[in-house]
């Protein structure tokens, strides 16, 4: 057989390939088959490859044990990109990491073993966390493989292992030496539930109803607060100097209830006179505005809330109560004392911990910080290509609104140790040398004495924020500190972590190598349930990837993922999954038909239908390539599915079946079918890797995923053939409809079809498809029309002509055929009772038969042709 597909070296196996293809596409069986047969090494990245490199900074998910639907969406997008780039000649690195450290694991381990982390040895607790995490990684890794992700597992990294966290510690050491990391006593955000510091980026805000309490401090001083439990922490009151009601209070002093401390009423233009009474209580600390005022006015510090969310001795008799308990108790007592004047229900935003949703507090403490150079970060971030472009504004808004540096120390156990000690003699901070790493200061000691000569040290017990691990992922995969290639090509991630992962990674890349981390960042949305709400176990709208795969397979789930628009949130839709599954069956049926006929094809004498579909296919290739380059997977998939379902299956195959079955002029149709199937499979391969691999294996050697992505062959672009082909499609569709309307079988023969057109339409394929003789003519045939029946519309002529209506009916019946035709087209003047009346066409219903070449004919008008169907 003459092989007509250069550059790939595959061959057709047999003329009877389809014997191995059942009618039904059994997606799950196909997928399980290829999971066993695929060699993962075909996805391994080779630093020495001469191909252009494309390195993806893949998100390392938190190992919860469940690869949720949001993960599936994000990783499908990454896999589409990775597979597409490979097929376009790139050496692609698609690594997989696991961001292990964190409080959720500690909580789960405590629950699993019925312990508290401080009740057992620190190292033993860490071992339990590692064991728990490793089990979860195994589960999630299995799901990732089942979904067909082309991950390079030789580049897998796990942040809780020394080979990774030693790099985290190295980054800490180098940034400390540059003066970019420091330790300071400063107000920080704490989560009372987690009992640890959290960063500003880890706060979520939710609307909540609460009471605004109007509390009398003195006869002329009434404050309004939602946080009466912070009254013992009050260090000043403030009013706006432009507030005519309260300006006279500036400079006065007043006693604070509970603490009995005397505080001054100060002036500050940041006070909103319209809120409450216009008199604001400044506490250390109720919110970030309190911190600003505390710094600006150099106020005292009165910390009344402990790390665990209880009140301390400064709260007097309320000592030991939890925040909410203290709030209600204080209000109850103030009511009894007559201090509570009124309560008003309001709605306000409450900052909560993004892990446990507990309201956060501000607590002053010695902590480690990373300096944030806003201008430098935004300057460098602007050099990155953001997709969608507007996502850069989200980063910009976040950075510009930042008020504090990044606090990186955490009061936990399962995390990267901060490589630092404190000299017991002089309290000097000792930070590890690079060649000491990795270290655990709770177990290891510095390898040299302090400058003061002492060798007695206390190891740092705080650990690093998890984002300190994950914010060096592009550096890690690029081989840092000995960078092999940087910046990397791509960061794909969700928009919900722009202010954390994206921001922190940019900051750290600048700090460590003075470079942007990636050339491009692609932002996807999050997944909502079919009810339009964010997926939540409590709501009951959670769908797992495993559930979808068990019912419809991974390829159907991947098509659903491709249906979303990059940057926008996506609603999970069973309907879309089902539609995707149906498309796979359609593709399977097309392939099964094609594989029955391909072989011995030739492109030497292509007919109109062949040139039409080849032209459309090559334009499709151009469109899909452009869409894939722009990450518009939804547009690419929709275009492919439309082409396969309607153009190829419903029209081209129907047009050429006659040639294929008869053997007459079949070579060009065989070539075209093979060409189309080859290109369609390769176009779809990045999105549906399983079914495309299965069909490909029926007529080609080697994996489809090692082939080139289709490129446009301009020699097949033929606008004239497309116009003719589209016209043939419309004519065939119209004739099918006519047969259906007449109750005829679609393969019922017709006497003849005459097509009056200026287009170069191919009569052979239409003749086979309509089961009739087809004649193409540039001259309109002679048409004879016969009016079989004229029926008056009495609802119109009755009210108009009254008793004459019946006479009209008789007159019309007596008209000649020519007169009836004139009446139908332009109206006719008649005489009734001596009066002349013009009858209008719209007053009647006409039944007209048309005859061409002596036979009755149906006339069909298309945009470019008139079709005469002789039945």
N, C-alpha and C positions, 0 to 999 in steps of 0.2 A: 504493500500500500504506500502510496506517495504521502509523506508526512508534511503537513503544511504549516506547522507551528514552530518556528525557529526559537532558539535561545533557551529551550527547556530540556530537550532531549528525551521527553517521555514518548511512549508509544501507545497505540490502541491495542488492547489485549485480544479482543475477539469480536466477531460480528454478533455473537449471542450473549453479550454482556448482561443484558437485562434479565436473563434467566436467574441471576443471583439477587435480583431486586424484587421483593414482594410488593404488592400493590400498596400496602400500608407502610407508612414511615414510622418505624418503631424507635422513636428518638432516644428513649432511656436506654434501650439495649445497645443502640449505636454508640452512645456516649460512654457507657461502661466498657464497651469493647475497646474504644480508642484510649481510654484512660490506662488500660493495661498494656496497650501496644506502643504508645508514644514513648520516645526516648527523651527524657528531660534535658539531655545534653545539647539538644538542638537549640536550646534557648540560652546556653551558657555564653557569657560575654568574654571576649578575648581582647585584653589590652593591646596585644601585638597585631591585631587585625589591621589590614590596610584600608578597610572600609571606613567611611566617616563614622565617628562614634556618636551615639545618642544615649545619654545617661539620664535616667529618671530617678529623681529623689522621691522614692515612694513613701507614702505615709506609713509609719510603724504603728499599727493599731494597739490599743490596750488589750492584753490577753484576758478577756472576760470568759473565754470558752465558747462564746457565741459570735459567729460571723454574721452580724445582723444585716438587714436589708440595705441600710445606709452604706455599710462597708461594700456590699455587693455592687451598689450603684457606682461608688467611687472606683472600685477595682475594675469593674467592667470598662469604665472610661479609660483607665490606665492601660488596660489590655488592648483595647481598640487601637490606642496610639502606638503601643509597643509592636503589635503585630503588623500594623500598617507601615511603620518605619522599617521594620525588618524586610518586608516585602519590597520596599523601595531602596534596598541596598545599604541600609545602615547596620552597623554593629551595635545592637541595643543592649543596654544594661537595665534590667528590670529586677532590682533586688527586693527582698522582703525583710523587713525588720520588725521587731516586737518591742514596744515601749513599755517595759515591765513595771518599773518602780511606781509606787503610789499608794495612797491611802485606801482606795477600794479593795486592794488585795489584802491589806492588813485587816480590814473589817471582816472580809470573807473568811480569812484564816481564823480570826477570833471566833466567828460564828461556828465554823466547821469543827474546831477542836474545843469549843467551850471555854476559852481562856481569854485573858487580857494580855496585851503585848508586854506590859510591865510586870506581869506575874511570872514570866519565865526568862531564862537567859536570853540576852539580846541576840546572840549568834544562833541559838536554837530557833528563836522566832523567825529569824531571817531564813534559815534553812526550810522551815515550814512554808514560808512565802515562795521560795524558789520552787519547791516541789509542786505547790499548788499552781504556780504560773506555768511550769513546764507541761503539766497535764492540760491546761487550757490552750497552750500553744499547739499541742498535738491535735486537739479537736479543731481549732480554727484553721490549721494547716491543711487538714483533710478536706474541709469545706472549700478552701481556696483552690485546691487541686480539682475538686469535683466540678467547680464552676468553669474550669478550663482556662485558668489564668496562666499565661506563658511566663511564669516567674523563673528567674535564674536562682534556683535554690542553693547554688554554690556560693552565692553572695549574701546568704541569710545572716542577719546579725540580731543579737539579743542583748538589750541594754543592761541587763542585770549581771552579765558575765564580765569578768575582769578585762577581757580583750576589748570590750567596748567602754566600760565605765572608766578604764584607765585613761582613755582619750578625753572623757568628760573632765576628769581631774586635771589632765594636762592643760586643757583649755582654761580651767580655773586658775592654775598656777601662772600661766602666761598672761592672762588678763589682770591678775593681781599685780604682777611685776610691772605691767604697763600703767598701773594706777586706775584701771577700769573697774576693779572690784574692791570694795572697802567694807569695813565693819563700823556700824554706828548705832547710837541710841536714837530711835526715831519712832513716831507713831506708825504702826503697820496694821493691816487688816488681819483679823484672826477669825477663825471659825470656832465657836465654842463647842460645837459637837465634835469636830475633828481635832480640837485642841492643838491647832497648828496655825502658823502664819500662812496666808495665801496672797497671791499677787492681785493687783487691781484687775488684771485681765481675767481672773478666775471668778469674778463676781457677776452674777446674773441679776436682773431686776424684774420684779413681778409686782403687779398692782394688787393692793391689799386694802381692805377697809379697816379703819382704826378710829379711835376716839381722839379728838383734839380737846385737851383738858384745860380749862381756864382756871388758873390757880393764883390765889392772892398771896403775894409775898408781904405786902404792907397795904395800908389803906389806899395809897395812890399808885401802887405798882402791882399790876396783874399780868402774868405771862400766860401764853398759850403753848402747850407742848403735847406731843404724842409720846414722849419718853419721860414720865414723871420719876421713873426709877433712877434717872441720871441727875436728879436734883442735888443729891449729896456731892456730885462732881462739878457743880456749878462754880465757876471762878470769876464770872462777870456777867452783867446784863448789857445789852446794846440796843440803841435806838438810832434811827436815821436822823441826822441833824436837820433835815428838811421837813421832818414830821412835826407839824404844828401841835399835835396832841401831846407829844412826849418829849419834845426838845428841851423843855424846862427841867427834865429829870437828869440831864447830862451832868456828870460830876458828883451827883449824890451817891450815897451808899445805902445799902439795904441788907437786912439779914436774910439768909437763905434758910428756908424751912429744913428740918431734919439735922443739917450740919451746924446750924446757927452761926456759920461763917458770915462775915460781913464782906460784901463785894461791891465794887464800884459799877455805876451805870456809865458806859462809855458811848462815844459817838462812832458810827461806822456807816458809810453810805451803801454798803452791801445789804443792809437790813431792809426787808420789804415792808413798808409801813402798812400795806393792805392786808398782810397776813396776820391772823389772830388779833392781838392787841397792839401790834407794832413794837412790842418789847420782846427781845429775843434773849433766851438763856444760852450762855456759852458754857459748854461742859467739855471736860477733857477725858474722853472725846465722844460726841454723839454722832458726828458725821465729818466729812472732809472739810466742810466750811468751818467747823470748830477748829480744825487743825490750822487753817489759814489764819483765823483770828488769833489763835494762841500764839502763833509765830509773830504775826504783825504787831500785836499789842504786848508781847512779852509777858504773858499771863502765867499764873501759877499752874502747877500740874497736880491734879487730884484724880487719881485712878481709882474708880470705885468697883469696876467689874474685873473679876479674875478670868484667867484663860478658859476655865471650864464653864463660863457663863453664870457664875454665882456672884453675889455681892460680897464685898469684903468689909472689914471693920469700920471703914469710913461711912458705911451705910447705917451705922448704929444698930438699932434693934432689927433691922432688915438683913443683917449679916447672915450669909449662908443661903439665902433664898435665891432661886433661879430668877432670871430676868422677868419673865411673865408673872411669876408668883409675886415678886416684889412690886411690880407695877400695880397689880390689883389690890394688894394690901395697902400700899401707900395711898391710892385713890380712896379706898374705904376709910382710912384714917383721916384724910383731908376732908372728906365729906362730913365726918363726925365733928371735926374741928371748925367747920364752916369755911375752910380755905377753898374747897372746890365750888366754884361759882356756877359752872355749867359744863356739859360735855356735848360736843358736836361730832357726828360721824362724818368722816372724810375718806377719800380714797387717795392713796399715795404710793409712790414706788419704794419698794423695800429691797435693799441689796442682800442677796443670799449667796451662800456657797454653791458653786455650780455642781458640786458632787452630791451633797446631802440636802441642799435646799434650806439649810438653817440660816436665819438672819445673821449677818456678820457684825462684828464689832471692831472698834479701833482701839488698839492697845499699844502703849509705848514699850519698846524692848530693844535690847542689843541684837541686831540682826546683820546679816551679810547682804550687800546690795551690789547691783551692776549699774554703772552710770549709763544714763540714756541721753545720747546726743541727738535730739529731735531733728535738727536741721540736716545733719549728716545722714541720718537714716532715710529721711524723705528724699534727699538728693540722690542717694544711691538707689533707693527703691524705684525712683522714676526712670531709671535706666533699664529696668526689667520690663518685658512685654507682659501686660496683664490682660488675661482673657477671662471674662469680658473686661473691657477697658475700664468701665466704671468701678470695678472692684478696688482699683487703686485708691479711689476716694474713701472707701471704708477704712483702709489702712491709714490714710492721711488724717481723717477725722479722729481716729483713735489716738494717733501719735500726738496730734496737736492738743488734744484734751488731757493728756497725761500730766499729772501734777507731781508725782514722786518717781524716784528711780525704781528699778525692778528689784524687789526683795526676793532673794533666791534661797534663803535658809528655811528649813522646815523642821518641825519638832516631831519627827517620825523615826522609823527604824529601817524599813525596807526602801532604801534609796541609796544613791551614790554618796558615800561619805565625803564630807568637806575635808580636804587634806590640810588640816591646820591643828596647831596645838597652842596652849597658853602656858607661858612660863610661870610656875608657882611662886617664883621669887620676885620677878619684876613685872609680871603680867604682860610681857611682850608677846605679840602674835608671831608664831613660827609657822610659815607655810612650806610645804614639802618641796624638795628639789625634784626636778623632772625625772632623774634616774632612781628616785625612791618609789615611783608609782608602779602599780596601784598600792594604795595604803588604806588602812582603816585606823584612824587615830584613837578609837576606843580600845584597840588591841595593840597597835604598833606604836613605837616611840620614834622621835626624830633621830636621825643618824649623826647628829652633832649637838654639841652643847649650845645653850643660849648665849648671846653676846655677853650676858652678865656672868657667865661661867657656870650657871646652874644646869643640871641635867634632870631636874624634876619638872614634869610637864603634866598638864591636864589636857587630854584629847578632846577635840570638838565633838560633841554628841549630836548636834544638829546635822541634818543631811541636806542635800541639794534638791531644789525644786525639780520635778520630773522634766520640765521643759528645758532644763540645763542639759539633760541627756539628748532629748529629741531635737534640740536646736542646732546640733552639729551633724545631723544625718548627711547632708550633702558633702561636708568635709570628710566624714568617715568613709563613705562609699568611694570617694575620690582618692583615698589613700593617705589623708592627712596624718601626721605633719609633713610627710614627703608627698606632696600633691602630684598626681600623675596627669591630671587634667582638670582645669577649673576656670570659670564656673561650670557647673553641670548644665545639661540641656533644659530640663523641665522639672517643675514642682507641680504635681496635681494634688488638690486638696479641697476641702469643703469651705464654704464661706463663713461657717460658724467658728473657725479657728484662725481667721485672718489676724485678729488682734493678739493671738498667742503664737501658734506655730510659725506663721509667716513672719510676723513682727520679730519674734525672738531669733529666728534663723537669720534674718537680714542683719539684725544687730550684731550677732555673734560672728557672722562671716566678715563683717566690716572690722570688728575688733581683732579678729585673729589673723586675717590675711588681707584686709583692706580691699575686698572685692565683693561684688554681688554674688549670692550663692547659686543663682540659676539665671539663664537667659530669658526664660519664659515661665509664667505661673498660670495654670489653668484652674479656675475655680468652679466647682460644681455646687448644686444646691443640696438640700436635705430631703428625705423622703417623708411624705405624709400618708396617713391611712386613707382608705377609700372614702371615709367620712369627712375628709378634708382637715382632720386634726393631726397634730404631731403624734407619731406612733408612741404608745405608752401601754405598758402591761396593765396598769390600773384601769385604763379606759377599755382595754380589751381589743384594740385594733392593730396589734402587732402581727406582722406576717414574717416568717423566717424564710431565708433563701432555700433551706432544706425542704420546706413544705412545697414550695413552687417546683423545685427540681424533681421531687418525688412524683408530682402529678404530670408535669409537662416537659421536664428536662431543662438543662442549663441553657441551651441555645434559645429557648423561648424566653427565659428570664433575661438573657443578654439582649434580646431584641427589645424587651420592655425598657431596659436601661438605656438603650440607644434612642428611645423615643423622646427622651427629655432634652430640654434646651440647656446648654452649658450656662451655668450661673443662676439658673432658676430652680426653685424647689419643684419636686416631682411627686405627684400622687401615685401611689401604687395602684395598679389597675389589673384585676383578674381578666377583664375584658380584653385588654391589650395583650396579656399573656396568651389567652385563648386564640386571639387573632394571629399572633405570632406562630403559634403551633399550627394553625390552619395554613399559613403561608408555607411553612416547612413541608407540609403534605403536598401543597401545590408544586413547590420546587421539586420535590421527590417525583411527582407524577410527570412533570416536564422532563426531568432527567431520564426517567424510565422509558418514556416514549422516544426521546432523542437517542438513547443508547441502543434501541432496537434498530435504528436506521443508519447511524453514522458509520463511516468506513467508505473508502473509495470516493471520497468527496473531491470536488474540484472547484476552484474559484475562476475558472477560465470563461465560463458563460453564465454569469450571474443574471437571473431574471429580476424583474421589477421588485417583487416581494422580497427577494434576497437582498437587493441593494437598499431597499427601504429599511429593513430591520438592522442591517449592518451599519447604516448611517445613524439610525437612532441609537444603536448600542454604543457607537463610538462617541456620540454626543453625551450619552449617559456616563460613559467613562470619564469624560472631561468634567462633567458636573460633579460626579462622585469624588473625584480626586480633589477638586476645589473645596468641596464640602468637608472632606476628611482633613485637609490641610487647615481649615478654619475651625475644626472640632465641631462641625455641625453634623453630628452623626444622625440626628433625627432626619435631616434633609436627605442625607445620603441613603439611609435605609428606606425611606418613603419612596424615593425615586427608583431604587432597585426593585422594590416590591411591586410598584406600579408597572414597571417595564415587564417584569417576569409574568405577572398575573394577567395583564391586559394585552400588552403588545405582543409578547412572545407566545404565551399559552392560548389566549382567547382569539388571537387574530392571525399571527404568522403561521402557527402550526396548523390552524384550520385552513389557511390558504394553500399550504404546500402539502397537505396530507395526500391529495390526489397524485401529485408527482411522486411522492415517496412510495405509496402503495403500488402505483402502476409501473414505476420504474422509468417513466417517460420524463426526460429532463430532470432526473433526480439528483444528479451529481452535485449541482450547485446548492440544492436544498440541504443535502447531506453535509457539505462543507459549512454552510451557514449555521446549521444546528450545532455542529461540533464547535465551531468558532464561538457561538453565543454561549453555549453551556460552559466552555472553558473560561470565558471572560466573566460570566456571572458568578461562577463559583469563586474565582479569585477576588472579585469585588467584595463578595460577602464574607470571605474567610476571616477577616479580623473580627467580625461581629458574631458570626455563627461558626466557630471552628470545628465543631463535631460533624454536622451534617455535610458540610462542604468537603471535609476530609474523606468521609464515607463515599460520597458520590465520585469524588476525584479518583479514589482508589479503584473505581470500576473501569476506568479507561486511561489512567495515566500512572506512571511509575513515580515513586517518591512522595514525600509529604507535600500537600498543597501549601503548607506554612513555610516551606523553603523555596517557594516559587516567587517570581517577580509579580508586583502589582500591575494590573493592566495599564497600558498606555494607549493614547489615541493614535490610531493609524489613519492619517488624513486622507489616504487614497480611497477610503471607504466612505468619506463624507460626501453625500450626494443629495443636495437640496431638491433637485428635480425628482429624483427617485422617491424622496420622502413625500413630496406633494402627491405623487401618483400612488404611492403605497397607502398614504392616509385616505386617499379617495377610494381605493380598493377596499380598505377596511370599512369605510362608511357604507359603501354599496353593499358589501356582504352582510353587514349588520342590518341594513334596511330590508334586504331580501329575506333574511332569517325572520325578522319581525313580521313581514308580510305573510310568510308561510305559517307562522305561529297564529296570527290573527285569523287566518283562513282555516285553521285546524289541520294544516298539512304537516306531515313529518318533515324534519329539517333536511332529510336526504331525498325528499320527494322530487322527482324530475319536473322540470319546466320545459315548455315548448321551445322557448328562446328568450334570451336577454339581450336587448340592444342598448348600448350605452353611447349616448351622444355627448362627447366631451372633446376638449382640446388637449387633455393630458395624455401622456403615453402610458395608458393602462394596459396591463398584461391580461389578455383574454384567457390564457391557458389555465392559470391558477383559479380565476373566477369561474371558469367552466367546470373544473373539478369540484370547487367548493359549493357551487349552486346546483350541480348535477344537471346542467343544461348547456346548450350551445350559446356561446357569448360572442356578440359582434360589437366591435368598437367602430364608431363612425364619427366623422367630423361634420356630417350633414344630418340635420334632424329628419327623421323619417316622417312620411305622411301619416297624419293621424285623422281618423274619422271618429266623430263623437256622436253618440246616440243617446238622447234623453229618454230614459226608460219611464220615469215617473216624475210628475210635478205635484207636490202636495201643498195646498195653501196653508198658511199659518193663521187659522181663524181667530186666534187670540189677538192678532194684529189687525186683520182686515175686517173682522166682525164689528168691532166698535167704530171703525172708520167708514165702512161701506154699508153697514147694517143689512137691509133686505137684499142689497145687490151682491152680497158676498157669495151667495149660491150661484148667481149668474156668472161671477168671475170664475168660479170653479169649472163650470161647464165650458166657458170660452177657452180656458187654458187647455182643457182636455182635447179640444178640437184643433189646436194649433199644430202646424207642421213641425217637423224636427228642427228645421232652420230657425223658425220663430221661437221655439222653446229654448234653443241655444242662445238666441239674441236676448231673450228674457233673462236667462241665467247670467249673462255677462254684462248687459247694460240696461236692461229694462225694456218694456214694450208698450206702445200706445194701442189701446183697444177702445171699441165703442160699446157702451152699455146704455140701452134705453135712450139713444140719441145723444148721449153725452160721451165725450172723449176722456178717457182716464189712462194715465200712465202707470202701468204696473211695475213695481220695483222688485229687484231680485231678492231683497231681504224679506219679502212677504211670503216666500215659498221655500220649501225644502225640495232639492233636486236629486235625483238618482241618475247619474250619467255613466254610460259605458263608453270606453274608448277602444278603438280597433286599430291595430297596426299590422300591415301585411295580411289583412283579412282575419286576424285572430284578435280576440278580446285581450286587452292589455291593461295592466296597472302601471301608472306613471309615478315614479318616485323622483323627487327633486332633491339633489344634494347641493352643496355649496358650489361645486364646479362641474356638475354633470346633470343630465336628465336620463333616467333609467326607465326603459320600457320593458316590463316583465310580461311576457306572453304566457299566460297560464294554460 
